[in-house]
Amino acid sequence: MAKTNLIGLSKGDYKGAPTTLCQGCGHNSILSQIISACYEMDIAPEDLVKFSGIGCSSKAPTYMLERTFGFNSLHGRMPAIATGAMLGDTTLTGIAMSGDGDSVSIGMGQFKHIIRRNVPLAYIIANNGTYGLTKGQLSATSEAGLALKKQGINEFDAIDICIEAMASNATFVARSFAGDPKQVKTLIKAAMGHNGTAILDIISPCVTFNNQDSSRHSYAWGREHYSSLHDMTFIPARDEITIEDFEEGTSQDVTMHDGSIIRLKKLEKDYDPTDRMAAVQVLEEARAGNYLLTGLIYVDPDRPSLIDILNLTDTPLNRLTEKELRPGRETMQAINDAMF
């Protein structure tokens, strides 16, 4: 018999249809960790709701949580749909799956505003630096100088999703790498438990259109420029490679299958993810130092969510009756009188 969690469900109860994404796509790894996180957190699939926009990453609702209600929205418009749904039923835990094109190109405006409103939602961006679904065009997170197949050379600076989230006063900002499933799962759990919009930028290599060794979104670049804020276990594309835990503030060399060596770095133990200025500083240092900084970068657990700000009732809006929702005659008359 399959192993079950505390509510009697197996991991299979959290799966979806078989994926049609390319073999080796980082998105598949992210989906696996979402499934594992929900299973290990003992959340009933019916108590979750999933959202997406358009793109390879936004096909995710089909490949996970088949017992969970979901909405695949228009390109860049997922945050508006998610905001309405989360206000409609505050008992649900929301998971949004998006991509760099969906969220920080056509969807940048809505991305900024859902952060500003602090809607309680785990907002996961599978960031591959390309439009994979439409055959590999450059995206807003493609680094300057990147040359993609048939697209020429990118002449523009890349948008850093975590820096944009910090600039928008996000209450939870984290980054991970799809090749580090342990850290990805840990951060997904933290994001799902956050009372507000939790932005999780996951570098997710596109093995078809953007996996040149020089690309910052490739497996090779990620392994060579990896700098972790927290404990991690590194797992490459083939057999699992694990490391012994090492002290904060130190580095450790890891030999890969091909004989190459990567250097992992942990920040000092006293790094405080609630320090906003420190978070901005480490992001800028990582960009200047050309390395991949991962982990929980910033969190503000005290700022109220949109549900707190609106002071919604304990009973979800979608369960209130017409009599409870419709203002009475006297209330409407008072509103009308106030207009004159």
N, C-alpha and C positions, 0 to 999 in steps of 0.2 A: 504493500500500500504506500501511496505517496505521502511524504511527510506533510503535516498540516501545522498551521500557526494557531494562535490562542483562540481564534474564532472558528476553527475547524476547516479552514480553507487551504488548499494546496497552492503552490506557486502557479500551477496551470490555470487556476481560477482567475488569475490576473493577466493572462496572456491574451493576445488578439490573433488576427489572421496572419498567416505567414508573410514575412516581409518580401517586398519586391525591390528593395534597395540593392545597390551594387554590393557584391560580396567584399567585405573588408571596410565598408562605409562606417565611419565613426558614429553615425546616427544610430545604427543597430546596437552598438555598445551602450549608448545613452538610454535607448529604449529598454534594454535588458536591466539596467540599473534602476530605472523608474519602476519596473515590475517587481524587482527584488525589494526595493525600498517600501513599496506599498504592502507587499506580503509580510515583510519583517515588522512593519509598524502595526500590523493586525487591523488594517482599515478595510471595512467591507467595500467592495467595488461600487456598490450602489450608493455609498456615502461620498463618492468622488464625482467630479465633473471635469471633463477635459476639453480644451480648446486648441484651435490652430488656425493659421492663415492659409497661405499658398506657398508651395515649394517642396523640395525633397523632405525637409524636416517636418513640414506641416501635414505630411501623409501619416504622421505618427499615430493619431487616434485610431487608425485602422489596425495598427500592429500591436496595440497594447490595450488592456483593460476592456475587453469586449462586453463585459457586463455593466460598463459605466456609460452614462449618457455623455454625449459629446457634440461639438459643433465645429465643423470645418468651414471657416468664414471666407470672406473676400481677402485679396492680397493686401496686407498691411492694416486690415480692419479688425483683427482679432481682439485687441484690447477693449473696443467698445462693446462687442458681444459679451466678453468676459465680465466687464463691469456690470452690465445689466443682469446677467445670470447670478453673479455673486451677491448682488443686492436683492435679487428675487428670492433666494434661498440661502440664508446665512449659515445653515447647518452643514453645508457641503464644503469639502476641501477641493480647491481648484488647482488644476495643473494645466499650464499653457505651454505648448511646444511651438517654437517659432524658429526662424533662421535669420541670418544677417541681412539678406535682401528683404525679407518680410518685415523685419522690425526696425532696421536703421537705414533703409533706403526709402521705399514708398511708405513705410509705416512709421517713420521717425516721429511724426507729429503725435500719433496715438501712443507710441511708446513713451514719449515724454509725459503725456498727460495721465496715463494710468499710474506712473510713478508719482506724479504730483498729488494724485488723489489717494495714493497708498491703499489701493484695493488689495484685500488679502488674497494672494495668489502666488503660487510658485511659477515664476516666469522663466522658462528654460530656453536659451537661444543656442541652437546647434550652429556654431559659427565655422563655416568652411571657406570663407573668402571667395566664393564664386556662386553664380546662379547655375547650380547643377541640373535642375529640372529642365531648364531651357538651353542646355548644351554648353555651359561653361563660360558665360560672360563674366567680366569683372564685376565685383560688388563693392559696396561702400567700405568693407573691411579689408579689401585687397590692398596689400602694401605697395607703396610707390616703387616702381621699377619691376614689378612682377610681370612676366610675360606668360600669358595663357594661350592654349591652342587656338589659333585662328582669331585671337582677340587683340593682338598687338601688345604693346607695353603700357602699363598703367602709369600715368603721369601725375596722379593725385595722391595726397597723403591719406592714409587709412584712418577711419573712425575707430576709436577705441571704445568698445561698448561699456566697459567698467568705468572709464573716465566720464563718459556721457551720463551714466547712471548716477555717479557722484555729483556731477554738475546739476542734476535734476533733483538732488536731495533725496535719493533713494535711502530706504531704511535697512536694506540688506543687499550687499554687493559681494559676489563671489565669482571666482573663475576656476575652471578645471580643464583637464585634457582628456579626451575620450579614451586615450590609452592608459588611463589610471582609474580603473573601475571602482576601486575601493574608495578613493577620494570622491569620485563622482557620486556614488551612492550616499556617502556621508553628508555631502552638501545638499543633495536632493532632500534627504530627511530633514535637515535643518531648515531648508527653504519651505517645506510643507508645514512645518511647525511655527513659522514666523507669522505674527499678526500684522500683515502688511504686504506690500509688493516685494517679493524676493527675486532679485535679478541674478540669474546664474548663467554666465557666459562660458560655454564649453567649446573649446577648440576641437573641431570635429573634421578630420581629414577627408577630403573628397578624393577617392582613389582613382577616379576616372578623369577629372578635369583639373585638379589642383593638388597634385602630390609630388611636384618636383622637390628635390631635396633642399633647394634654396627657398622654397615657399614657407612662410611662417605658419601656415596651416597644414603642413605635411607631418607625417609621422616622424620622418627623419629629423626635421628641424625641432619638433617638439621634444624629442628625446635628448637632443644635444643642448638645448637651451632651457631646460626644466629647472625651476626654482620654486620649491614648495614652502608655503607658510606653516604647514602642519605635517603631522605624521602621514606617511604614504607608503603604498606598496606599488611598485612599477610592474606593469604587465604589458609586454610587447605583443606584436601581431601573432607570433607563433607560440611556443610553449611558455608557460608562466615563469617569470623571473621574480623572485622575492628577495628582499634585503632585510637584514637585522635592523632593529630600531637604533637610531643614533641621536646624539645630543643636539638640542636646539642650538643654533648659532654655528654649527659645524657643517662640513661637506663630506660627501662619501662618493667614491668612484664605483661605478657598476659596469661590468663587462657584458656587452650584448652578445647575441648569437653570432654576429658576423665578426666579432673580435674588437669592435669599436668600443670606446669607453665614454660614458656620460657622467657628468658630475651633478649630483643632487645637492641642493642647498636648502637648509631650513633657517628661517629667521629666528632671532633670539626668543627665548621663552617668554620674555616680558612684552612681546608685541601685543598691543591692545587694539582689537578690532573695533572697539567703540570710539576710538580716537579718530575723528574725521580728518584732521590735518595729517596725521600719520598715514592714513589710508591713501590720501592724495599723493603724499610724498613717495610711498613705496611703489605706487603705480607709475609715477613719473621716472623714478629710478630704474624700474624694470624696462620702461620704454627706451630710456637713454642707454641702458646697459645691454639692450637687445637680448633679454632673456624672458622666459615664460614664467610669470609669477602666478601661483595657484593657491587656492585655499579661501577661507573666509576673510575677505579684505575689510569689510565694514558692516556693522550692524547697529541699528538704533532700536532697541526693544521697547522704548517708552513712548515713541510718537504714536498718536492714535491712528487707527485705520479709518477708511472711509465709513465703515459701518459704525464705528465709535463716534465719528464726527456727526453723522446723521442721526444718531441716537435711535436706531431702528428698534422695533419691538422684538421681544424674545420670540414671538411667533413669526416665522418667515412670511414675507409679503405674499408669496404665492399660495399661502394657506389661509389667508384672511378672507372673510366673506365680503360680498358686495356691501352689505350693511355696515361692516367695520371700515371699509375703504372709502366709501362715498361720504363726503362732508354733509352734515345736516343742513336744513333750510336756513337756520339761524346763522350758522357759520358762513354759508355762502353769501347771505345778506350782509354780514359784517365785512366780508372781503370786498363786496361790490361797493358798499358805502365808503370804504377806505380809498376808493379810486377817485372820489369826487371831493 
